[in-house]
């Protein structure tokens, strides 16, 4: 049997050290397809890897149909993946393009359930 060594991912999630524990931060992101004026909301612990997957994956998915995607907003949620999933589902259930546009606006201050969103500043292309 021949073993093939898998490549290490180029960009790894940045672990957060807290005492003896190392944790990973989870984020909610909003992507925009300028070509089709479509938005996509997701969660991840590694935003660079995730955007690359959305723009290059060979699988037939929602995001593969509306490429290219550009990162419009990024929010730090929690070290708990479950909390990120709950927030992602909440935003998706709203089915609201105006809400996504508000979340993208850097001057918008989320309230209510969305108040836990902490905008990550200086999002780069």
N, C-alpha and C positions, 0 to 999 in steps of 0.2 A: 504494500500500500504506500502510495506517495502522498506526503502531506504538503499542502500548499499553505504557505504562511500568508494570512490576510494582511492587507496594508492597514497601518494605523490611520485613523481618521486624521485629516489635516488640522481640523480645529476641534478641540475638545471642550466640553462644558467647563466653565470655570468654577471649581469647587470653592465653597466658602468655609473657612476654618472657624470653628467655634469651640474653643477649649480643645478637648480630645476628639471631638466629632468633626467630620468633614461633611458638609451638606452641599446640595446643588440647588441653585435658584431656578424657579420656573417662571416663564414669561408668557404673556398673551401678546400676540402680534396681529397686526392688520396689514394685509397685502392689497395692493391695487394694481389691476391690469388697465393701464391707460388705453391700450388698443381697443378694449371691449367695454371699458367703464364698469368693471366687475370688482367686487371686494371679496376677500377671504379672511376669515378669522381662525386662528389656531393657537395652540400652546406648545411650548418646547422648553428644553433646558439649554439648547444650543442653537441660537438664531441663525448663525452663519450657515451651518449645515442644513438647517431646515429650508432656508430660502433657496439654497443650491438645489436641494431635492425637488422643490416645487418647480424650478425652472429647467431641470434636466432629466427628471425621472422618465423612464420609458414606459411606465405603467399608464394605463388609460384611466385618468382620474379627473375630477372637476378642474383642478388647477392645470392639468396638462392641456386642456382645451383653450385656455385663455392667456397663454404666455405672451410676453414676458411679465413677470410679477416684480413689483417694486415695494420695498418695505415702507409703509406710511406711518405706522405708529408701533411702539413697543412699550409694554408695561410690565414691571416686575410685580409678581403676584405673591409668591410664597415659596418656602422650601418644601412645601407639601404638594405633591403632584395632584392629589385629590382636590385641593382648593383651586388649582389652575383649571382642572377639568370642569368643575362646577361653574366657574366664571366664564369659561369658553362657551359652555352650553347655554348659560343665561344670555350672553350676548347674541348667540346664534338664534335662540328662540324668539328674540325680539323681531327678527326678520325686517330690520329697519335700516335702510341706506342712510336716512338722515341721522340716525344715532351713530353709525360708523363715521360719518363725516364730522360729527361733533367730537367723537373720540380722537379723530385725527387732528383736529384743531388744537394747537398748543395752548390756546387761551381758555379752552373749555375746562371747567372744574367739575369732575364727576361727583354726584351725590347719591344718596340711597345705597342700593346694592353695589353700584359702581364706585362708591367712595374708596374702596380698598385698592383701586388701580393706582399704582405709582408710576408715572411716566418716566421712562428712561430717556434722559436728555441726549441731545446730539446724535441722533440716529444718522448713520452714514449710509451712502449707497454701496 
